[in-house]
Amino acid sequence: LLSRGLGDVYKRQGMPVAEIMHEDEQTEIDVLYFAINQLPPERRRIFMMVYAEGKKYKEVAEHLQISINTVRTQLSRSLKFLREKLEGHMFTILLLYFRKSE
């Protein structure tokens, strides 16, 4: 899904993700990754390192040579963006799918 012509979709980023995607593409996981893919590249990288790869904030900070506070700030901004993009229950699914214990 993430490799499918997203250029046109980025022009409509103000719309909720579920409205942008075609119904046949709307599996819950596809919707989650579609929204995550709309994050700015470095923010998405930090989000995936922490939530998908399970890295600790300190590991991410050291790997990317940034401060732990920058990691926290970028994650907070990522979650705010995703909360706005994903409709109610989809944000809850995101949180359950990418459980993080830190």
N, C-alpha and C positions, 0 to 999 in steps of 0.2 A: 504493500500500500504506500509506503513512504516514498517509493521511487516513482510512483505514477504522477504524471504532469501536475505538479503542485504549483507551478508558476501562476496559473490562473487563480488558484485558490488564495494565494498570498495577497492578491489584489482585493480580496473580500474578507480580510482578517477580522473586521469588525463584527461579523456575523457569528452566532454560536456554531461550534464545530458540527453539530448534528445537522444543522441546516445546510451547511456547505457540502457535506458528503452525500453521495447517492445512497439510497436506501439499501441497495444490495451490498454496499461496502461497510455498513454500519454494525459490524460486530463490535462488541464492547471494547475488546483489545485494540482493534483498528482505530476506533474513535480516540482511545487514550493515546496511542502512539502518534496519531495524526495531530492531536493537540500539542503533545510534547515536541513534535518536529517543528512547530511554529515558534518555539522559544528561540531567542538569539543563540547562535552557535556555542559560545563559551558558557552561557547559562545552562543550555541543554547538556553540555559536556559535564558540568558540575552536578546537575540533577541526576544524570545517568550514573555517574561514578558513585554517588552516595546511595541513591535509591535502587538502581538496577544491579550494580556491582557490589553493593554492601560495604563500600569503603568508609572508613571513619573520616570525620571532618579533617582531622590532623593529617591523615594520609593524602587526602585530596589537596590540601593546602601545600604540603611539601612537594607533591608531584607537579603541581601547576605553579609552584613558587609564588603563592599568594598567601594572604593572612587567613587565619581561621575565621575571623570576622567577615572577610570577603566571601568565604564559602557560605557562611550563615546568611548573609545579606542576599546573595544570589539565589539560595534555596528559598528564602522567604519571598522574593520577587517571583520566582518560578511558580510557587504554590499560589500566590495571589493571581497571577496570569491564568493559571490552569483553572482555578476556582471560577474566574470570570468566563472563561471559554467553555467549560464543561457545564452541562446542566446538572442541577442538584444531585441526583443519584449517581451520575457518572463521576463526579468528583469524589464521592464516597468510595466508589469502586476503585478509582485511582489510588486513594489512600490505602485501601485494603490490598490492592495488587502490589504496590510498592511499599510494603511495610518496612519501617526503619526502626531499629532499636539502637538508640545512642544515649 
